[in-house]
Amino acid sequence: MAERKAILFNFWGVAVSSRLNAIFHKLEQLHKLPCGFLSSVASQKNSAMNQAERGEVTLSQMIPAFEEECVKEAQVRGVTLPSDWSVRGLLQEVREAMMDVQSAVLKTAATLRHNGLLTAVLANHWLDDGAAGDAPARLLSLLGGHFDLVLQSCRSGHRVPEPAMFSSALQHLGVTSQQALWLDADEEGVKAAEGAGMKAILVEKLDDALDKLANFTGVQAVTAESPPPSCSPDEVSHGYVTIRPGVRTHYVEMGSGPAVLLCHGFPESWYSWRYQIPAVAAAGFRVLALDMKGYGESTAPLDIEEYSQEQLCKDLITFMDKMSIPQVTLVGHDWGGVLVWTMAQYYPERVRAVASLNTPLFPVDPSVNPAEKIKDNPIFDYQLYFQKPGVAEAELEKDLERTFNIFFFSSGEAASRPGLSTAGVCARGGLLVGLPEQVPRSCMLTEAELQYYISQYKQHGFRKQLNWYRNSETNWRWMCSRPRGKLLMPALMLTAGKDPVLLPVASKGMEDLIPNLSRGHIEECGHWTQMERPAETNSILISWLQETLKKAGGVTMAPKL
């Protein structure tokens, strides 16, 4: 068995781009202090800052002591400290720099861990006992979620780059110095690591350093195009809520803050949100990604009426009640998008804000039966094929790997893969008829990810999931019987330029129904938006969440990524 390698990152200059000396220099220029003034005070052997970084004093104890040291140094140098100078101002600058974590480093750490390498970040930090909000806690939580070890100097009693700090980290990870690589933006740290027997990379340009890291590990370097960190099924918190006898909802939960419920579509799983869950949680939200009714580990009867929009809304409200969530922000995709719009229309008091990926709001038309509307639009012919129980199930369940390889593909692969047409399905006798028996896996999925989807359908097949399609007339009659007004809560419509079924043009005119509608658009993206363009999806969604809920005073700003 090959020895495991460990990659150690310095917090200052690598995990965050700033270095303390650079922050000191910036403040020296701002306050017209002599160059090196603050660095010389902080670097004295028994300075208050060194003591705080070793955990000998707390932050609140360090502040007055460091202030006194600055005054004495000024007297020795014959310097007058300006009236607007304060150690608290310095610490505010340091805190802001600490929160600016480099996303490329987080992506790299996640990729390394996924490939079986150990990761650590070593940080000269102090014990923050100040009343400055939860930003330090959020930073540590973010780092703890991406690295196997977060070693702070104030907890270990040693500072970077002291040999004892390296020894402590290696001992925690269970590796030798020969198995470890250190990344540092300071030559002093590089030399210290090499002196301790480790290989080391001097980080001058982060991209170049990550390329060198890839040569050492054999793991492809992270680039701007690399997907954001995802979560795996065995590394997240799973929960189960009994809605009523025979109906149970499975969900994955991460983060704290205002509740955001993620609702997937067909034929998917909570796992389709794997790139969004950690990012939205890190942005300051409590994320709950559901296995929608009848999917995965969410159990429910086979009865078709169990999957009407009215019943699905009632079940979702029961879930919220049992989780003590009075009001929620709903985010949906595909059928999940249909459900979140339905919730927003008919149960608006429970919906704080609503967002949909790809699926526009289709207002109910009392004058037209939905079956006739589907017949008038050839791309929805597959929905007519799905109506008879047992027919589509037999086709889709025959070879699950083939089914998912056909369904899941990116817009960039469309020209080189067998085309899946949703038109003419009834005439040709099946959705997958005429397509090759062997279809390659999409580049959107790893083999392990593909197998997870397959595992979610092996035991129970597609019957319950297809029942969502078999309530069109029931849904129509119910919606027609209810009062219909404008949606007044904040809303987001994210369209995808290359979705072959849910075309962006279908969302035209939504502003007439939703006055507070925001829009996002990803042109080079197909139907599987969260998987194909996760970084862009996260950016649009999180920006909207923070802007929307910040106005309502409901979110604490999190570390920058």
C-alpha positions as CSV (number, residue, x, y, z in Angstrom):
1,M,0.0,0.0,0.0
2,A,1.4,3.4,-1.0
3,E,2.3,5.9,1.7
4,R,-0.2,8.7,2.1
5,K,1.1,12.2,1.2
6,A,0.2,15.3,3.2
7,I,0.0,18.8,1.9
8,L,0.4,21.6,4.4
9,F,-0.6,25.2,3.6
10,N,0.4,28.4,5.5
11,F,-2.7,30.4,6.3
12,W,-1.0,33.8,5.7
13,G,0.0,34.4,2.2
14,V,-1.4,31.1,0.8
15,A,-4.9,30.3,2.2
16,V,-5.5,34.0,2.3
17,S,-3.4,36.2,-0.1
18,S,-2.5,38.8,2.5
19,R,0.5,38.6,4.8
20,L,0.7,40.3,8.2
21,N,3.7,42.3,7.3
22,A,1.9,43.7,4.2
23,I,-1.0,44.7,6.4
24,F,1.4,46.4,8.8
25,H,3.0,48.2,5.9
26,K,-0.3,49.4,4.6
27,L,-1.2,50.9,8.0
28,E,2.2,52.5,8.3
29,Q,1.7,54.3,5.1
30,L,-1.8,55.3,6.0
31,H,-0.8,56.8,9.4
32,K,2.6,58.1,8.1
33,L,4.6,55.8,10.5
34,P,8.2,54.8,9.8
35,C,8.5,51.8,7.5
36,G,8.8,48.6,9.6
37,F,7.6,50.2,12.8
38,L,4.7,47.8,13.4
39,S,6.6,44.8,12.2
40,S,9.4,45.5,14.6
41,V,7.0,45.8,17.5
42,A,5.1,42.6,16.6
43,S,8.2,40.5,16.0
44,Q,10.0,41.2,19.3
45,K,10.6,37.8,21.0
46,N,8.1,38.3,23.9
47,S,5.8,40.9,22.2
48,A,2.2,40.8,23.1
49,M,1.3,39.6,19.6
50,N,3.8,36.7,19.8
51,Q,2.4,35.8,23.2
52,A,-1.2,35.9,21.8
53,E,-0.2,33.7,18.8
54,R,1.3,31.2,21.2
55,G,-1.9,31.2,23.3
56,E,-0.3,32.7,26.3
57,V,-2.7,35.6,26.4
58,T,-6.1,36.2,24.7
59,L,-6.9,38.8,22.1
60,S,-8.6,41.1,24.7
61,Q,-5.4,40.8,26.9
62,M,-3.2,41.5,23.9
63,I,-4.8,44.7,22.8
64,P,-3.7,47.0,25.7
65,A,-0.3,45.4,25.9
66,F,0.4,45.8,22.2
67,E,-0.8,49.4,22.4
68,E,1.7,50.1,25.2
69,E,4.5,48.5,23.2
70,C,3.7,50.7,20.2
71,V,3.8,53.8,22.5
72,K,7.2,52.8,23.9
73,E,8.6,52.1,20.4
74,A,7.4,55.5,19.3
75,Q,9.2,57.1,22.2
76,V,12.4,55.3,21.5
77,R,12.2,56.4,17.8
78,G,11.0,59.9,18.6
79,V,7.9,59.3,16.6
80,T,4.5,60.8,17.4
81,L,1.6,58.3,17.0
82,P,-1.3,60.0,15.2
83,S,-4.5,60.6,17.0
84,D,-6.5,58.3,14.8
85,W,-4.1,55.4,15.4
86,S,-5.3,52.4,17.4
87,V,-4.5,48.7,17.8
88,R,-8.2,48.0,17.4
89,G,-8.0,49.6,13.9
90,L,-5.1,47.4,13.1
91,L,-7.0,44.3,14.2
92,Q,-10.0,45.2,12.1
93,E,-7.7,45.3,9.0
94,V,-6.3,41.9,10.1
95,R,-9.7,40.4,10.6
96,E,-10.9,41.6,7.1
97,A,-7.8,40.0,5.5
98,M,-8.4,36.8,7.4
99,M,-11.9,36.4,5.9
100,D,-10.7,36.7,2.3
101,V,-10.0,33.0,1.8
102,Q,-8.8,32.1,-1.7
103,S,-11.3,29.9,-3.5
104,A,-8.5,28.2,-5.5
105,V,-6.9,26.9,-2.3
106,L,-10.2,25.6,-1.0
107,K,-10.9,23.9,-4.4
108,T,-7.4,22.4,-4.3
109,A,-7.8,21.1,-0.7
110,A,-11.1,19.5,-1.7
111,T,-9.6,17.9,-4.8
112,L,-6.6,16.6,-2.9
113,R,-8.8,15.0,-0.2
114,H,-11.0,13.5,-2.8
115,N,-7.9,11.8,-4.2
116,G,-6.8,10.4,-0.9
117,L,-4.3,13.0,0.2
118,L,-4.2,14.5,3.7
119,T,-4.4,18.3,4.0
120,A,-3.7,20.9,6.7
121,V,-3.6,24.6,7.1
122,L,-1.3,26.0,9.8
123,A,-2.1,29.5,11.1
124,N,-0.6,32.0,13.4
125,H,-3.8,33.0,15.1
126,W,-4.7,34.3,18.5
127,L,-7.6,33.2,20.8
128,D,-10.3,35.6,19.8
129,D,-12.4,36.4,22.8
130,G,-13.6,39.7,21.5
131,A,-17.3,40.5,20.8
132,A,-16.8,41.0,17.1
133,G,-19.6,38.8,15.9
134,D,-19.3,35.3,14.5
135,A,-16.8,36.0,11.6
136,P,-13.9,34.1,13.3
137,A,-16.1,31.1,14.0
138,R,-17.3,31.1,10.4
139,L,-13.8,31.2,9.2
140,L,-12.7,28.3,11.3
141,S,-15.8,26.3,10.2
142,L,-15.0,27.0,6.6
143,L,-11.4,25.8,7.0
144,G,-12.5,22.8,9.0
145,G,-14.9,21.7,6.3
146,H,-12.1,21.7,3.7
147,F,-9.0,20.6,5.5
148,D,-8.2,17.4,7.5
149,L,-6.4,19.6,10.1
150,V,-6.6,23.2,11.0
151,L,-3.7,23.9,13.4
152,Q,-3.7,27.3,15.1
153,S,-0.6,28.5,16.9
154,C,-2.7,29.6,19.9
155,R,-3.8,26.0,20.4
156,S,-0.5,24.4,19.9
157,G,1.8,26.8,21.7
158,H,4.0,27.1,18.7
159,R,4.2,29.5,15.8
160,V,4.7,29.1,12.1
161,P,7.5,28.4,11.0
162,E,8.9,26.9,14.2
163,P,10.0,23.3,13.8
164,A,7.7,22.3,16.7
165,M,4.6,23.6,14.8
166,F,5.5,21.4,11.8
167,S,6.2,18.4,14.1
168,S,2.8,18.9,15.8
169,A,1.0,19.0,12.4
170,L,2.8,15.9,11.1
171,Q,2.0,14.0,14.3
172,H,-1.7,14.9,14.1
173,L,-1.8,13.7,10.4
174,G,0.2,10.5,11.1
175,V,2.8,11.1,8.5
176,T,6.6,11.7,8.4
177,S,8.3,14.8,7.1
178,Q,9.3,12.9,4.0
179,Q,5.6,12.4,3.1
180,A,4.8,16.0,3.5
181,L,4.9,19.1,1.3
182,W,4.7,22.7,2.6
183,L,3.4,25.8,0.7
184,D,4.5,29.2,2.0
185,A,4.7,32.7,0.6
186,D,7.8,33.5,2.8
187,E,11.3,32.2,2.1
188,E,11.8,31.9,5.9
189,G,9.0,29.4,6.1
190,V,10.2,27.4,3.1
191,K,13.7,27.1,4.5
192,A,12.3,26.0,7.9
193,A,10.1,23.3,6.3
194,E,13.1,22.0,4.3
195,G,15.2,22.0,7.5
196,A,12.5,19.9,9.1
197,G,12.8,17.3,6.2
198,M,9.8,18.4,4.2
199,K,9.6,19.4,0.5
200,A,8.5,23.0,0.1
201,I,7.1,25.3,-2.5
202,L,7.6,29.1,-2.4
203,V,4.3,30.6,-3.4
204,E,5.0,33.7,-5.5
205,K,2.1,33.2,-8.0
206,L,-0.6,30.9,-6.7
207,D,-1.3,29.3,-10.1
208,D,2.4,28.5,-10.6
209,A,2.6,27.0,-7.1
210,L,-0.5,24.9,-7.7
211,D,1.1,23.5,-10.9
212,K,4.2,22.5,-8.9
213,L,1.9,21.0,-6.3
214,A,0.2,18.9,-9.1
215,N,3.6,17.6,-10.2
216,F,4.3,16.4,-6.6
217,T,0.9,14.8,-6.0
218,G,0.0,13.6,-9.4
219,V,-3.4,15.3,-8.9
220,Q,-4.4,17.7,-11.7
221,A,-4.0,21.3,-10.8
222,V,-7.1,23.3,-10.0
223,T,-7.9,26.0,-12.5
224,A,-10.5,28.8,-12.8
225,E,-12.7,26.3,-14.8
226,S,-12.5,23.6,-12.0
227,P,-15.8,23.0,-10.3
228,P,-16.3,24.3,-6.8
229,P,-15.9,21.9,-3.9
230,S,-18.8,19.4,-3.6
231,C,-20.0,17.2,-0.8
232,S,-20.2,13.4,-0.8
233,P,-23.0,11.3,0.7
234,D,-20.9,10.0,3.5
235,E,-19.6,13.4,4.6
236,V,-22.9,15.2,5.2
237,S,-25.5,15.2,7.9
238,H,-28.6,13.1,6.9
239,G,-32.0,13.5,8.5
240,Y,-35.4,11.9,8.3
241,V,-38.8,13.4,9.1
242,T,-42.0,11.3,9.2
243,I,-44.7,13.3,7.5
244,R,-47.4,10.7,8.3
245,P,-47.5,6.9,8.3
246,G,-45.9,5.6,5.0
247,V,-44.5,9.0,4.1
248,R,-41.0,10.0,5.2
249,T,-38.8,12.8,3.9
250,H,-35.0,12.4,3.7
251,Y,-32.8,15.5,3.7
252,V,-29.2,16.6,3.9
253,E,-28.4,19.5,6.1
254,M,-25.5,21.9,6.3
255,G,-24.8,25.4,7.7
256,S,-26.6,27.8,10.0
257,G,-28.6,30.9,9.3
258,P,-31.8,31.6,7.3
259,A,-33.3,28.3,6.0
260,V,-32.9,27.5,2.3
261,L,-34.7,24.4,0.9
262,L,-33.3,22.9,-2.3
263,C,-35.8,20.9,-4.4
264,H,-34.5,18.8,-7.2
265,G,-36.2,17.5,-10.4
266,F,-36.5,14.4,-12.5
267,P,-34.8,11.9,-12.5
268,E,-32.5,13.2,-9.8
269,S,-31.6,13.2,-6.1
270,W,-30.6,15.6,-3.3
271,Y,-27.1,14.8,-4.6
272,S,-27.8,17.0,-7.7
273,W,-27.1,20.0,-5.3
274,R,-23.7,18.6,-4.2
275,Y,-21.9,21.7,-5.5
276,Q,-24.4,24.2,-4.0
277,I,-24.8,22.7,-0.5
278,P,-21.3,23.6,0.9
279,A,-21.2,27.0,-1.0
280,V,-24.6,28.2,0.2
281,A,-23.8,27.0,3.7
282,A,-20.5,28.8,3.7
283,A,-22.3,31.9,2.6
284,G,-24.3,32.0,5.9
285,F,-27.4,29.9,5.3
286,R,-28.9,26.8,6.7
287,V,-29.2,24.5,3.7
288,L,-31.6,21.6,3.5
289,A,-31.5,19.6,0.3
290,L,-34.4,17.2,0.1
291,D,-34.9,13.9,-1.6
292,M,-38.2,14.9,-3.1
293,K,-41.2,12.7,-2.4
294,G,-40.8,9.3,-3.9
295,Y,-37.1,9.8,-4.6
296,G,-34.1,8.1,-2.9
297,E,-34.6,7.6,0.8
298,S,-37.8,9.6,0.9
299,T,-40.5,7.0,1.2
300,A,-44.1,7.3,0.0
301,P,-47.0,5.1,-1.4
302,L,-47.4,4.2,-5.0
303,D,-50.8,6.0,-5.3
304,I,-50.7,8.6,-8.1
305,E,-52.7,11.2,-6.1
306,E,-49.9,11.2,-3.5
307,Y,-47.9,13.2,-6.0
308,S,-50.3,16.0,-6.9
309,Q,-49.0,19.5,-6.4
310,E,-51.6,20.1,-3.6
311,Q,-50.4,17.0,-1.7
312,L,-46.8,17.8,-2.3
313,C,-47.2,21.3,-0.9
314,K,-49.1,20.0,2.2
315,D,-46.3,17.5,2.8
316,L,-43.6,20.2,2.4
317,I,-45.5,22.3,4.9
318,T,-45.7,19.4,7.4
319,F,-41.9,19.0,6.9
320,M,-41.3,22.6,7.7
321,D,-43.6,22.4,10.8
322,K,-41.9,19.4,12.2
323,M,-38.5,21.1,11.6
324,S,-39.8,24.3,13.3
325,I,-39.2,26.3,10.2
326,P,-42.0,28.9,10.0
327,Q,-40.8,30.5,6.7
328,V,-38.3,29.4,4.1
329,T,-36.5,30.4,0.9
330,L,-37.2,27.8,-1.7
331,V,-34.9,26.9,-4.6
332,G,-36.1,24.5,-7.2
333,H,-35.0,22.9,-10.5
334,D,-37.1,21.1,-13.1
335,W,-40.0,19.6,-11.2
336,G,-38.6,21.1,-8.0
337,G,-39.0,24.5,-9.8
338,V,-42.7,23.7,-10.5
339,L,-43.2,22.9,-6.8
340,V,-41.5,26.1,-5.4
341,W,-43.6,28.3,-7.7
342,T,-46.7,26.4,-6.6
343,M,-45.8,27.0,-2.9
344,A,-45.1,30.6,-3.6
345,Q,-48.5,31.1,-5.2
346,Y,-50.8,29.1,-2.9
347,Y,-48.9,29.2,0.4
348,P,-47.2,32.6,0.2
349,E,-47.1,33.1,4.0
350,R,-44.6,30.3,4.3
351,V,-42.3,31.4,1.5
352,R,-39.7,34.1,2.3
353,A,-38.3,34.1,-1.2
354,V,-38.3,31.8,-4.1
355,A,-35.9,30.9,-6.9
356,S,-36.1,28.5,-9.8
357,L,-33.5,27.1,-12.1
358,N,-34.7,26.5,-15.7
359,T,-38.3,26.1,-14.8
360,P,-40.4,29.3,-15.4
361,L,-43.7,30.0,-13.7
362,F,-46.4,28.6,-16.0
363,P,-49.6,30.5,-15.0
364,V,-52.7,28.3,-14.9
365,D,-55.1,28.8,-17.8
366,P,-58.7,27.8,-16.8
367,S,-59.8,27.8,-20.5
368,V,-57.3,25.1,-21.7
369,N,-57.0,21.5,-20.5
370,P,-53.3,20.8,-19.7
371,A,-53.3,17.7,-21.9
372,E,-54.3,19.8,-24.9
373,K,-51.6,22.3,-24.1
374,I,-49.0,19.5,-24.0
375,K,-50.2,18.1,-27.4
376,D,-49.7,21.6,-28.9
377,N,-46.0,21.6,-27.9
378,P,-44.1,18.7,-29.5
379,I,-41.1,19.0,-27.1
380,F,-43.4,17.9,-24.2
381,D,-44.5,14.8,-26.0
382,Y,-42.5,12.7,-23.6
383,Q,-44.9,13.7,-20.8
384,L,-47.8,12.0,-22.7
385,Y,-45.6,8.9,-23.0
386,F,-45.1,9.0,-19.2
387,Q,-48.9,8.9,-18.5
388,K,-49.6,5.1,-18.5
389,P,-48.1,3.4,-15.4
390,G,-45.6,0.7,-16.1
391,V,-44.7,1.7,-19.7
392,A,-41.9,4.3,-19.2
393,E,-40.9,2.4,-16.0
394,A,-40.0,-0.7,-18.0
395,E,-37.9,1.3,-20.5
396,L,-36.0,3.4,-18.0
397,E,-35.4,0.5,-15.5
398,K,-34.1,-1.9,-18.1
399,D,-30.5,-0.7,-17.9
400,L,-30.1,2.0,-15.3
401,E,-26.5,2.9,-16.3
402,R,-27.6,3.4,-20.0
403,T,-30.6,5.5,-18.8
404,F,-28.6,7.9,-16.7
405,N,-25.8,8.1,-19.3
406,I,-28.4,9.2,-21.9
407,F,-30.1,11.6,-19.5
408,F,-27.1,13.4,-18.1
409,F,-24.9,15.3,-20.5
410,S,-23.6,18.9,-20.8
411,S,-24.5,21.3,-23.6
412,G,-20.9,21.2,-24.8
413,E,-21.2,17.4,-25.3
414,A,-24.5,17.5,-27.2
415,A,-23.0,17.5,-30.7
416,S,-20.8,14.4,-30.0
417,R,-23.4,12.3,-28.2
418,P,-26.6,10.4,-29.3
419,G,-29.4,13.0,-29.3
420,L,-32.2,12.6,-26.8
421,S,-35.3,14.0,-28.4
422,T,-38.4,14.6,-26.2
423,A,-40.6,15.1,-29.3
424,G,-42.2,12.2,-31.1
425,V,-41.8,9.8,-28.2
426,C,-45.2,8.3,-28.4
427,A,-44.9,7.7,-32.2
428,R,-41.5,5.9,-31.9
429,G,-42.7,3.9,-28.9
430,G,-40.3,5.1,-26.2
431,L,-38.1,7.9,-25.0
432,L,-34.8,6.0,-25.5
433,V,-35.8,4.1,-28.6
434,G,-33.2,4.3,-31.4
435,L,-30.3,5.3,-29.2
436,P,-27.2,3.1,-28.8
437,E,-27.0,0.4,-26.2
438,Q,-23.6,1.7,-25.1
439,V,-23.5,5.4,-24.2
440,P,-20.4,6.9,-22.6
441,R,-20.6,8.7,-19.3
442,S,-20.8,12.4,-19.4
443,C,-17.8,14.5,-18.3
444,M,-20.2,16.2,-15.9
445,L,-20.1,13.1,-13.7
446,T,-17.4,11.0,-12.2
447,E,-17.9,7.2,-12.1
448,A,-18.6,7.3,-8.4
449,E,-21.2,10.1,-8.9
450,L,-22.9,8.1,-11.7
451,Q,-23.1,5.0,-9.5
452,Y,-24.7,7.0,-6.7
453,Y,-27.6,8.0,-8.9
454,I,-27.9,4.4,-10.1
455,S,-28.0,3.2,-6.5
456,Q,-30.9,5.5,-5.7
457,Y,-33.1,3.8,-8.3
458,K,-32.0,0.2,-8.1
459,Q,-34.5,-0.9,-5.4
460,H,-37.6,1.1,-6.2
461,G,-37.3,2.1,-9.8
462,F,-39.1,5.0,-11.4
463,R,-42.8,4.5,-10.6
464,K,-43.1,7.1,-7.8
465,Q,-41.0,9.7,-9.6
466,L,-43.0,9.3,-12.8
467,N,-46.2,9.8,-10.8
468,W,-45.3,13.5,-10.6
469,Y,-46.2,13.7,-14.3
470,R,-49.5,11.8,-13.9
471,N,-51.4,14.6,-12.0
472,S,-51.6,17.2,-14.7
473,E,-55.4,17.4,-14.8
474,T,-55.7,17.1,-11.0
475,N,-53.2,19.9,-10.5
476,W,-55.0,22.0,-13.1
477,R,-58.4,21.6,-11.5
478,W,-57.0,22.4,-8.0
479,M,-55.1,25.5,-9.2
480,C,-58.2,26.7,-11.1
481,S,-60.2,26.5,-7.9
482,R,-57.8,28.7,-5.9
483,P,-57.5,32.5,-5.9
484,R,-54.5,33.7,-8.0
485,G,-52.7,36.9,-7.4
486,K,-49.3,38.3,-8.1
487,L,-46.3,36.8,-6.3
488,L,-45.0,39.6,-4.1
489,M,-42.0,38.0,-2.4
490,P,-38.5,38.3,-3.8
491,A,-37.9,35.9,-6.6
492,L,-35.1,34.7,-8.9
493,M,-35.5,33.1,-12.4
494,L,-32.2,31.5,-13.6
495,T,-32.4,30.5,-17.3
496,A,-30.1,28.3,-19.3
497,G,-29.4,29.1,-22.9
498,K,-29.0,25.5,-24.2
499,D,-31.8,23.8,-22.3
500,P,-33.6,21.8,-25.0
501,V,-37.0,21.7,-23.2
502,L,-37.3,24.5,-20.7
503,L,-36.4,27.3,-23.1
504,P,-35.5,30.7,-21.7
505,V,-38.2,32.3,-23.9
506,A,-40.8,30.5,-21.9
507,S,-40.0,32.8,-19.0
508,K,-40.9,35.9,-21.0
509,G,-43.5,38.1,-19.2
510,M,-42.9,36.7,-15.7
511,E,-42.3,40.2,-14.4
512,D,-46.0,40.9,-15.0
513,L,-46.8,38.2,-12.3
514,I,-43.8,38.7,-10.1
515,P,-42.9,42.4,-9.5
516,N,-39.9,41.6,-7.4
517,L,-38.3,39.2,-9.9
518,S,-34.5,39.1,-10.4
519,R,-33.0,37.3,-13.3
520,G,-29.9,35.3,-14.0
521,H,-28.8,33.6,-17.3
522,I,-26.1,31.2,-18.3
523,E,-25.9,31.0,-22.0
524,E,-23.6,28.0,-22.5
525,C,-25.6,25.6,-20.2
526,G,-28.1,22.8,-20.8
527,H,-30.7,21.4,-18.5
528,W,-28.6,20.1,-15.7
529,T,-27.6,23.6,-14.5
530,Q,-26.3,22.8,-11.0
531,M,-24.0,20.1,-12.4
532,E,-22.9,21.6,-15.7
533,R,-22.2,25.2,-14.5
534,P,-21.9,24.9,-10.7
535,A,-19.6,27.9,-10.2
536,E,-21.8,30.3,-12.2
537,T,-24.9,28.8,-10.5
538,N,-23.5,29.4,-7.1
539,S,-22.4,32.9,-7.9
540,I,-25.8,33.9,-9.1
541,L,-27.8,32.1,-6.4
542,I,-25.6,33.3,-3.5
543,S,-25.5,36.9,-4.6
544,W,-29.3,36.9,-4.9
545,L,-29.7,35.2,-1.5
546,Q,-27.4,37.6,0.3
547,E,-28.9,40.7,-1.4
548,T,-32.5,39.5,-0.8
549,L,-32.1,38.4,2.8
550,K,-29.6,41.1,3.8
551,K,-32.4,43.7,3.0
552,A,-34.6,41.8,5.4
553,G,-31.8,41.7,8.0
554,G,-31.6,38.0,8.0
555,V,-28.1,36.9,7.1
556,T,-24.6,37.4,8.6
557,M,-22.0,38.0,6.0
558,A,-19.6,35.1,5.7
559,P,-15.9,34.7,4.7
560,K,-15.3,35.8,1.1
561,L,-14.5,33.0,-1.3
